[in-house]
Amino acid sequence: MALDLSLRVNGITKQKSNTRHMLFPIARLIADISSGMTLEPGDVIATGSPSGVGAGMVPPEFLRPGDTVEATVEGIGTLSNPVVDAR
């Protein structure tokens, strides 16, 4: 429960935090969710997000086609995704 997290857009850090700041420990979230359903490999548990992105920014900032988003979790690695036009 003390992993560094970060999110970058086009190489610029937008979010930086640590799992120790979460309201509920991961083990509790898994226990609560799995008491009502079976968790399968690949399931995603959405836990919220640190401040620093989207409509909460002044001025608001949103992703655009061509942007690259990189999410890093200490000890796990980095997931990099390009933003593409949905049309």
C-alpha positions in Angstrom: 0.0 0.0 0.0 2.8 2.4 -0.8 3.3 2.4 -4.6 4.1 5.6 -6.5 1.6 6.3 -9.3 2.0 8.8 -12.1 0.3 9.9 -15.3 1.9 11.8 -18.2 0.4 13.3 -21.3 2.9 13.9 -24.1 5.7 13.5 -21.6 4.3 16.1 -19.1 3.4 14.8 -15.7 -0.2 15.6 -14.9 -0.7 13.3 -11.9 1.7 12.0 -9.2 0.6 10.3 -6.0 0.9 7.2 -4.0 -1.5 4.3 -3.1 -1.1 5.1 0.6 -3.4 8.1 0.0 -6.3 5.9 -1.2 -9.4 6.0 1.0 -9.7 2.1 1.1 -6.8 -0.4 0.9 -6.7 -2.5 -2.2 -7.2 -5.7 -0.2 -10.5 -4.3 1.3 -11.7 -3.3 -2.2 -11.0 -6.8 -3.5 -12.7 -8.5 -0.5 -15.8 -6.3 -0.8 -16.2 -6.7 -4.5 -15.5 -10.4 -4.5 -18.1 -11.0 -1.8 -20.8 -10.1 -4.4 -19.2 -11.3 -7.6 -16.4 -13.5 -9.0 -13.4 -11.5 -10.1 -11.8 -12.9 -13.2 -8.3 -12.3 -14.7 -8.4 -9.0 -16.7 -11.2 -7.5 -14.6 -10.6 -3.8 -13.8 -11.5 -2.2 -10.5 -11.9 1.6 -10.9 -10.6 3.3 -7.8 -10.8 7.0 -8.8 -8.0 9.3 -9.7 -5.7 11.9 -8.1 -6.3 15.5 -8.9 -4.7 17.0 -11.9 -6.6 16.3 -15.0 -9.7 17.1 -17.1 -12.5 19.4 -16.2 -11.0 20.0 -12.7 -8.1 21.9 -14.2 -8.2 25.7 -14.7 -8.5 26.1 -17.6 -10.0 22.6 -18.3 -7.7 20.2 -20.2 -8.8 17.3 -22.4 -7.1 14.7 -24.5 -6.9 15.2 -28.2 -6.1 12.9 -31.1 -2.3 12.6 -31.4 -1.7 12.8 -27.6 0.1 10.0 -25.8 -0.9 9.0 -22.3 1.5 7.1 -20.0 0.3 5.6 -16.7 3.0 4.2 -14.4 2.6 2.1 -11.3 5.8 1.5 -9.3 7.0 -2.1 -9.5 4.5 -2.9 -12.3 5.5 -0.7 -15.2 4.1 1.8 -17.6 1.1 1.5 -20.0 1.4 3.9 -22.9 -1.6 4.6 -25.2 -2.0 6.9 -28.1 -5.2 9.0 -28.4 -7.0 8.5 -31.7 -10.0 10.2 -33.2 -13.1 8.1 -32.6 -14.7 9.1 -35.9 
